[in-house]
């Protein structure tokens, strides 16, 4: 997962946060990977560090998920973005989030968050483990009012 945006030129800094929330078979919250918890489920999901301003080119925050290393009790993953600093996505320049296949480099889904809804949280996509063991991805783009991943756990579970 990649998340990018441009820094604020005036006013307070813009801090967007990428997160992945892991769920079990009953939509039970297992754990959340975000800037405050950089690794979950034995390192199968890793956040590569918090960017507080959007400074720098390319993806400002990155989370990698090794689907093959996830324990069997993890049956759902939800990818989210929050505006920790409180700006609505409509107020952030060149904000985007995307999912990539790390093996091929192919961009699977991309959302332009600038010009999207005037909210502080978005459920970007979900991955659900099928009975066959394969993972099925669904792009979402559901906006919610939440500045933190904690506020995303319940709406993300409902989205599964």
C-alpha positions in Angstrom: 0.0 0.0 0.0 1.3 3.4 -0.9 0.0 6.8 0.3 1.2 10.2 -1.0 0.3 13.9 -0.6 2.0 17.3 -0.9 3.1 19.3 2.2 1.2 22.3 3.3 2.6 25.6 2.0 0.8 27.7 4.6 -1.1 26.8 7.7 -0.5 23.7 9.8 1.2 20.6 8.5 -0.8 17.9 6.9 -0.4 14.4 8.4 -2.1 11.6 6.6 -1.8 8.0 7.9 -1.9 4.7 6.1 -3.2 1.7 8.1 -4.1 -2.0 7.6 -6.7 -3.6 10.0 -6.7 -7.4 10.3 -9.9 -9.3 11.1 -10.8 -12.9 12.0 -13.6 -15.0 10.6 -16.3 -13.4 12.8 -15.2 -9.9 11.7 -13.4 -9.8 15.1 -10.6 -7.2 15.2 -7.2 -9.0 15.5 -4.8 -6.0 15.2 -4.1 -2.8 13.4 -0.8 -1.8 11.7 -0.3 1.9 11.7 2.4 4.5 12.7 2.1 3.5 16.3 2.4 -0.2 15.7 4.8 -0.8 12.8 4.5 -4.7 12.7 1.6 -7.0 13.4 0.9 -10.8 12.9 4.5 -11.8 13.4 5.8 -9.2 10.9 3.6 -10.4 8.0 2.2 -6.8 7.9 4.8 -4.0 8.2 4.5 -0.2 8.2 7.6 1.4 6.9 7.4 4.6 9.0 5.3 7.7 9.6 5.6 10.8 7.4 4.2 13.8 9.3 4.2 16.3 6.4 4.0 14.7 3.0 7.6 15.9 2.2 9.5 14.0 -0.4 8.6 12.4 -3.8 6.6 9.3 -4.4 4.8 7.3 -1.7 5.1 9.1 1.6 3.9 6.1 3.7 4.2 2.4 2.7 2.8 -0.8 4.2 3.7 -4.2 3.0 1.6 -7.3 3.4 3.0 -10.8 2.9 -0.2 -12.7 2.3 1.6 -16.1 2.4 2.8 -15.4 6.0 -0.5 -14.5 7.4 -1.9 -16.9 10.0 -5.1 -18.8 9.0 -7.1 -16.9 11.6 -6.6 -13.7 9.6 -9.4 -13.8 7.1 -9.9 -10.1 6.2 -7.7 -7.1 5.7 -9.0 -3.5 5.4 -6.7 -0.8 4.0 -7.5 2.7 5.4 -6.3 6.3 5.3 -6.9 9.0 7.9 -6.1 12.7 8.2 -4.6 12.7 11.6 -4.1 16.5 11.5 -7.8 16.9 10.8 -7.8 18.4 7.3 -10.5 17.0 5.1 -9.2 15.2 1.9 -10.7 18.0 -0.2 -8.1 20.3 1.5 -5.0 18.2 0.8 -3.0 18.7 -2.5 -2.3 15.7 -4.7 -3.4 13.2 -2.1 -3.7 9.6 -3.3 -3.6 6.0 -2.0 -2.9 2.9 -4.0 -2.4 -0.9 -3.8 0.4 -2.6 -5.7 1.4 -6.2 -6.4 4.9 -6.2 -5.0 5.9 -9.1 -7.3 4.9 -7.5 -10.6 4.8 -3.8 -9.6 1.3 -3.6 -11.1 -1.0 -0.9 -9.5 -4.2 -2.8 -8.6 -6.2 0.1 -7.3 -5.6 3.9 -7.0 -7.8 6.6 -5.4 -7.3 10.3 -5.9 -8.3 11.6 -2.5 -8.0 15.3 -3.4 -11.4 16.4 -4.6 -13.0 13.4 -3.0 -15.4 13.7 -0.1 -14.9 16.3 2.7 -14.1 13.7 5.3 -11.1 12.7 7.4 -11.1 8.9 6.8 -11.5 6.5 3.9 -11.8 2.7 3.7 -9.7 2.2 0.6 -10.0 -1.5 -0.1 -10.5 -4.9 1.5 -9.0 -8.3 1.0 -11.0 -11.4 2.0 -9.5 -14.9 2.2 -11.7 -17.3 0.2 -12.3 -20.9 1.3 -9.8 -21.9 -1.5 -7.1 -19.9 0.3 -7.0 -17.3 -2.4 -7.4 -13.6 -1.5 -10.1 -11.5 -3.2 -9.6 -7.7 -3.3 -12.4 -5.2 -3.6 -11.9 -1.5 -4.1 -14.1 0.5 -1.7 -13.6 4.2 -1.4 -16.0 4.5 1.6 -15.5 7.8 3.4 -16.0 8.1 7.2 -15.4 10.7 9.9 -12.3 9.5 11.7 -8.9 11.0 12.2 -7.4 7.7 13.6 -7.3 4.0 12.8 -9.0 3.3 16.1 -12.1 5.1 14.8 -11.9 2.9 11.6 -12.1 -0.5 13.2 -15.9 -0.7 13.5 -16.9 0.8 10.1 -14.2 -1.3 8.4 -15.5 -4.5 10.1 -19.0 -3.6 8.8 -17.5 -3.2 5.3 -16.3 -6.8 5.3 
